[in-house]
Amino acid sequence: MAKKVSKNQRTNRGAGQEAKQMAKIIVASKKQNGQFEFRSRMVLADAVQDELKAAKAA
């Protein structure tokens, strides 16, 4: 017997597209009252070093 094929199955999603390489950056900074503040951003993998430099300067 043959297997039943789902009509909702999509096997070739995004075949012609190039995937974006993303990275999540989390920067911790200490507040005046001693608590920590965490900031997060999603950036392209090529721009990670630039974003880290900017986050440290801020």
KOLVO-423971 format. One line per 10 residues: their letters; for each residue x, y, z of N, C-alpha, C. Coordinates in steps of 0.02 Angstrom, whole numbers, plus 50000, padded with zeros to 5 digits. Layout:
a = X,Y,Z,X,Y,Z,X,Y,Z ~ ...
# end
This chain:
makkvsknqr = 50042,49941,50000,50000,50000,50000,50044,50062,50000 ~ 50023,50112,49964,50059,50176,49961,50040,50219,50021 ~ 50088,50260,50040,50074,50307,50094,50030,50363,50070 ~ 49988,50388,50115,49945,50444,50098,49987,50509,50100 ~ 49980,50551,50049,50017,50613,50045,49973,50670,50068 ~ 49998,50709,50114,49960,50765,50140,49957,50820,50088 ~ 49899,50848,50077,49892,50902,50028,49920,50968,50055 ~ 49933,50972,50121,49959,51032,50151,50035,51031,50157 ~ 50066,50978,50137,50138,50971,50144,50174,51015,50093 ~ 50221,51055,50118,50262,51097,50074,50334,51078,50087
tnrgagqeak = 50364,51048,50039,50431,51021,50050,50486,51067,50023 ~ 50469,51117,49984,50520,51156,49951,50514,51230,49968 ~ 50502,51246,50031,50494,51316,50052,50559,51354,50046 ~ 50557,51410,50014,50614,51454,50009,50674,51424,49973 ~ 50662,51382,49923,50717,51348,49889,50760,51397,49850 ~ 50731,51450,49823,50769,51497,49782,50795,51556,49821 ~ 50784,51558,49887,50804,51616,49927,50865,51600,49968 ~ 50904,51652,49981,50963,51645,50024,50943,51665,50095 ~ 50962,51626,50144,50944,51640,50213,50986,51697,50241 ~ 50955,51738,50282,50992,51792,50315,51024,51765,50379
qmakiivask = 51087,51781,50389,51122,51760,50448,51116,51815,50500 ~ 51080,51801,50554,51067,51851,50606,51101,51830,50671 ~ 51115,51879,50712,51144,51865,50778,51108,51908,50829 ~ 51099,51882,50889,51067,51918,50943,51121,51943,50990 ~ 51122,52008,51002,51171,52039,51046,51137,52059,51110 ~ 51165,52038,51167,51138,52057,51232,51194,52093,51270 ~ 51180,52155,51290,51230,52196,51325,51203,52211,51395 ~ 51245,52198,51445,51227,52212,51514,51262,52275,51537 ~ 51226,52317,51574,51256,52376,51604,51228,52383,51675 ~ 51269,52410,51719,51250,52417,51789,51222,52487,51801
kqngqfefrs = 51165,52491,51834,51134,52555,51850,51164,52584,51913 ~ 51144,52645,51928,51168,52680,51988,51149,52644,52052 ~ 51090,52613,52053,51065,52580,52114,51091,52509,52121 ~ 51135,52486,52078,51165,52420,52083,51130,52366,52043 ~ 51073,52381,52013,51039,52331,51972,51070,52330,51902 ~ 51060,52274,51868,51085,52267,51801,51029,52278,51750 ~ 51047,52308,51695,51001,52320,51640,51026,52281,51579 ~ 50982,52245,51546,51001,52205,51488,50965,52233,51427 ~ 51004,52246,51374,50976,52269,51311,50992,52217,51258 ~ 50944,52201,51217,50956,52151,51165,50935,52179,51097
rmvladavqd = 50971,52158,51045,50957,52178,50976,50972,52120,50930 ~ 50935,52116,50876,50949,52069,50822,50982,52108,50766 ~ 51041,52086,50745,51078,52120,50692,51103,52068,50642 ~ 51122,52092,50584,51152,52048,50534,51220,52025,50560 ~ 51240,51965,50542,51302,51935,50567,51363,51975,50545 ~ 51359,52010,50489,51415,52050,50466,51427,52112,50508 ~ 51375,52137,50542,51379,52200,50579,51386,52190,50654 ~ 51404,52130,50677,51406,52116,50748,51460,52157,50783 ~ 51520,52160,50756,51575,52196,50788,51560,52271,50793 ~ 51531,52299,50741,51513,52370,50742,51461,52385,50796
elkaakaa = 51411,52342,50802,51359,52351,50852,51387,52343,50923 ~ 51433,52297,50933,51463,52289,51000,51504,52351,51019 ~ 51540,52379,50972,51578,52440,50986,51532,52497,51004 ~ 51477,52504,50968,51429,52557,50981,51395,52546,51049 ~ 51382,52484,51067,51348,52470,51131,51395,52484,51190 ~ 51459,52470,51182,51507,52483,51236,51517,52558,51246 ~ 51513,52596,51191,51523,52668,51195,51462,52702,51227 ~ 51404,52673,51221,51343,52703,51247,51333,52691,51321
# end
